């Protein structure tokens, strides 16, 4: 039996699909990101690189979402609390790449 995971993003700020009833398919997940940080990573060149970096960053406590832009080398990380650059650097190093730094901090 196969399992399918679907991620749905909503632009609603009311926590619901229509904003009037407070329930429904658009309700924000309990693990909504409180923080967003963007990092520059050196050495990523392919889909395997993206998968490796994503998998390691998802292991960092509090991380809720990871998005990698291979063309720019930028990695966006959503988390429930601010992340220590040292934790992010360790995860990226474990994946086999180098953290250049945080963008916009």
Beta strands, then each sheet from edge to edge (+ up, - down):
strand 1: 35-42
strand 2: 63-69
strand 3: 74-79
strand 4: 98-103
sheet 1: 2+ 3- 1+ 4-
end
